[in-house]
Structure formats: C-alpha cells, structure tokens
Amino acid sequence: MTIKRGSASAVLHDALRERIVSLELAPGAYLSRSEIAAQYGVSQTPVRDAMMRLEEEGLLVIYPQSKTVVSKIDVAHAQETQFLRLSIELEVVRALIRQGADAKIAKARTCLTLQRAVLESDDLVEFSRLDQEFHAALCDAAGVGTLWSIVTARSGHIDRLRKLNLPDPGKSGSIISCHGRILDAIDAHDHRGAEAVVREHLSGTLSQLDQIIEKYPDYF
C-alpha cells in the first residue's frame, strides 16, 4: 500500500490505529518503524510522527532507542472515556428531544436498519463500523459532531474492550435493541426513557469487565 507523502502521517496514524483498535495488532505486539515504512511505501519520518501521536493517545509505548509496543488495555482510561462519552450522549438525546425534528435522526435510523441486516450475516467488523456511525449520526443531528471526534480520539482503550466483548452471545442483539429504544424514546419525547437506555447501552461492556479480563488476561 503506497500513500501520498503529504498525507502520509495522518493516513498512517489512522491505519495503525484501526489495526490496534481491531486487535489485529494485539496488546504487547512489537512494531518496527522500518518494517511499517516498507509496508506502506513511505520514509520512516511519517511513521515516527504517526507513532508519536498514537503514543499520545495511549495506544503505543515507545522506548527510545529500543522498541515500540502496542499498549496493554488501560481500564482506568477506558472508564474515564466512558464517563466522558456518557455525559455527552445524555446531553445529545436531551437536545434532540428538545429540538423535536424527527428528520434529523434519519441517518441514525438508516444505520440501525443496516446493522440489523449485517447482524444476519455475522459481519462483526461492519457491525462495529455501523455502531460508531450510529452514535456519530446522533451527535451530528444534535449539532455537536465535533465532540464525537474528541471522544473517538481517546476511545482506543474502551473500543478494544468492546471489540473483545462484541462476539459474546447476545451482545450484538442487545446493541440493536438499545439503538432502537433510544430512537423510539427520542420520537416519543421521553426524556427519562431515552436517558435510561443510553445509560444501559453505554455501561454494557464495563459491566462485563471481570469476565473479559479473565478471558484475555494477557491484554491487560
């Protein structure tokens, strides 16, 4: 894969971040700057820049003149990000109910429809992408789309936890159920109902934390 020089650092960051969050690059995996540069057809400078940015996000640990490894999952960081995301998404549903414009959540409805179809094919990669797109669409509808970018930038640890939790029986169905109930509550102008479902939805993975750690101890 060859990428343009001007965008090399940003593209590399996004590509490596996706590989880390998807667990293709597992916690503890070693990364070679020279090997990545060769793989993507760039010099080592954009690789270094991308790695430094990923270290700032807590996804890499760089040991100068020694090695670079994918960070273990930081539970405290995941819990902080969960707090931030919950605070934002509670305000998002409140704002959407106040605004009362059903057309604004049309994109979120489309995401939910596609998620239901994808669930039948058991494509968890596409299911996860649509999950993110659903929440981004709600933020956009509430007029705070840039806040989703902030949440995403620091969601590497919680997203890896979700990746480990997603294959569990019933998890995908629970996500679809919550998404549907969130939209229904917004339609019904049901503040309490919407907030209750958001809390239920976003707490799901952390409520399974002990089981996830027991199953994947090397990732923590």
C-alpha positions in Angstrom: 0.0 0.0 0.0 1.6 3.3 -1.1 0.3 6.6 0.2 0.9 10.2 -0.8 3.6 12.0 1.1 1.6 15.0 2.1 -1.0 12.9 3.9 1.4 10.1 5.0 1.5 10.8 8.7 -2.3 11.2 9.0 -3.1 8.1 6.9 -0.5 6.0 8.8 -2.0 7.1 12.1 -5.5 6.1 11.0 -4.4 2.8 9.5 -2.3 1.8 12.5 -5.0 3.0 14.9 -7.6 0.8 13.2 -5.3 -2.2 13.3 -4.7 -1.6 17.1 -8.4 -1.0 17.9 -9.5 -4.0 15.9 -6.9 -6.1 17.8 -5.1 -7.1 14.6 -2.2 -5.6 16.4 -2.7 -7.1 19.8 -1.7 -5.5 23.2 2.0 -6.2 23.6 2.8 -6.6 19.9 6.1 -5.2 18.7 6.2 -2.6 15.9 9.1 -1.9 13.7 9.4 1.5 12.2 11.4 0.3 9.3 9.0 -2.6 8.5 6.0 -0.3 8.6 7.7 2.2 6.4 8.4 -0.5 3.9 4.9 -1.9 4.1 3.3 1.4 3.4 5.9 2.7 1.0 6.9 5.8 2.9 10.0 7.1 4.7 10.4 6.5 8.5 9.6 10.1 9.3 5.8 9.9 8.9 5.9 6.6 10.6 7.7 8.2 13.6 5.1 11.0 13.6 2.2 8.6 13.5 3.6 6.5 16.2 4.2 9.6 18.5 0.6 10.6 18.0 -0.6 7.1 18.9 1.6 7.2 22.0 -0.1 10.4 23.0 -3.4 8.6 22.7 -2.1 5.8 24.9 -2.1 3.1 22.3 1.6 2.7 21.9 4.5 2.7 24.3 7.7 3.9 22.7 11.0 3.0 24.4 13.6 5.4 22.9 16.4 3.6 21.0 14.9 0.3 22.0 11.4 -0.8 20.9 7.8 0.2 20.3 4.9 -1.9 21.5 1.2 -1.8 21.5 0.0 -0.8 24.9 -2.0 -3.0 27.2 -5.6 -2.1 27.7 -5.8 0.6 30.4 -9.0 0.0 32.4 -8.8 3.4 34.2 -8.5 5.2 30.9 -11.4 3.2 29.5 -13.6 4.2 32.5 -12.7 7.9 32.1 -13.6 7.8 28.4 -16.9 6.1 29.3 -17.7 8.9 31.7 -17.0 11.5 29.0 -19.0 9.7 26.4 -21.9 9.1 28.7 -22.0 12.8 29.7 -22.0 13.8 26.0 -24.6 11.3 24.8 -27.0 12.1 27.6 -27.0 15.7 26.5 -27.3 14.7 22.9 -30.6 12.8 23.4 -31.9 15.7 25.6 -31.0 18.1 22.8 -32.7 16.0 20.2 -35.9 15.7 22.2 -35.9 19.5 22.8 -35.4 20.2 19.1 -38.2 17.7 18.1 -37.1 17.4 14.5 -37.5 13.7 13.5 -35.8 14.2 10.2 -32.6 14.9 12.0 -32.2 11.3 13.1 -32.9 9.8 9.7 -29.2 8.9 9.3 -29.2 7.1 12.7 -32.3 5.2 11.6 -30.5 4.1 8.4 -27.6 2.9 10.4 -29.9 0.8 12.6 -31.6 -0.7 9.6 -28.2 -1.6 8.1 -27.0 -3.0 11.5 -30.0 -5.3 11.6 -29.1 -6.6 8.1 -25.4 -7.0 8.9 -26.3 -9.0 12.1 -27.8 -11.6 9.9 -24.5 -12.1 8.0 -22.5 -12.1 11.3 -20.1 -9.4 9.9 -18.8 -8.0 13.2 -16.4 -5.6 11.5 -19.1 -3.9 9.6 -21.4 -4.1 12.6 -18.9 -2.2 14.7 -18.4 0.4 12.0 -22.2 1.0 11.8 -22.3 1.1 15.6 -19.8 4.0 15.6 -21.7 5.7 12.7 -25.0 5.5 14.6 -23.6 7.4 17.6 -21.8 9.9 15.3 -25.1 10.5 13.5 -26.8 11.4 16.7 -24.1 13.8 17.6 -24.3 15.4 14.2 -28.1 15.6 14.5 -27.7 17.5 17.8 -25.2 19.9 16.2 -22.2 18.7 18.2 -20.5 16.4 15.7 -17.0 17.7 16.5 -17.4 16.3 20.0 -17.7 12.8 18.6 -14.2 13.4 17.1 -12.9 14.2 20.6 -14.5 11.1 22.1 -13.1 8.9 19.2 -9.6 10.3 19.7 -9.4 9.0 23.2 -11.6 5.8 22.8 -8.8 3.4 21.9 -8.9 1.5 25.2 -12.7 1.3 25.6 -13.1 0.4 22.0 -10.7 -2.5 22.4 -12.7 -3.7 25.4 -15.8 -3.5 23.2 -14.1 -5.5 20.5 -13.4 -8.3 23.0 -17.0 -8.1 24.3 -18.8 -8.0 20.9 -18.6 -11.7 20.0 -20.3 -12.7 23.3 -23.7 -14.3 22.8 -26.5 -11.8 22.8 -24.2 -8.7 22.7 -25.0 -7.6 19.1 -28.7 -8.1 19.7 -28.5 -6.0 22.8 -26.8 -3.2 20.9 -29.5 -3.2 18.3 -32.2 -3.3 20.9 -30.7 -0.3 22.7 -30.3 1.7 19.5 -33.9 1.1 18.6 -35.2 2.1 22.0 -33.1 5.2 22.0 -34.7 6.3 18.7 -38.1 5.4 19.9 -37.7 7.4 23.1 -36.5 10.4 21.1 -39.6 10.1 18.9 -41.8 9.9 21.9 -40.1 12.9 23.6 -39.4 10.6 26.5 -36.5 12.2 28.4 -36.3 9.7 31.2 -36.7 6.7 28.9 -34.0 7.9 26.5 -31.5 8.6 29.3 -32.2 5.3 30.9 -31.5 3.4 27.6 -28.3 5.4 27.0 -27.0 4.5 30.5 -27.9 0.9 29.9 -26.3 0.8 26.5 -23.0 2.5 27.4 -22.5 0.5 30.6 -22.8 -2.8 28.9 -19.1 -3.6 28.2 -17.7 -2.3 31.5 -20.3 -4.3 33.4 -18.6 -7.4 31.9 -15.1 -6.2 32.7 -14.1 -9.0 35.1 -15.2 -11.7 32.7 -13.3 -10.0 29.8 -10.1 -9.7 31.9 -10.4 -13.4 33.0 -10.8 -14.5 29.4 -8.0 -12.3 28.0 -5.5 -11.7 30.8 -2.5 -11.0 28.5 -4.2 -7.9 27.1 -4.2 -6.1 30.5 
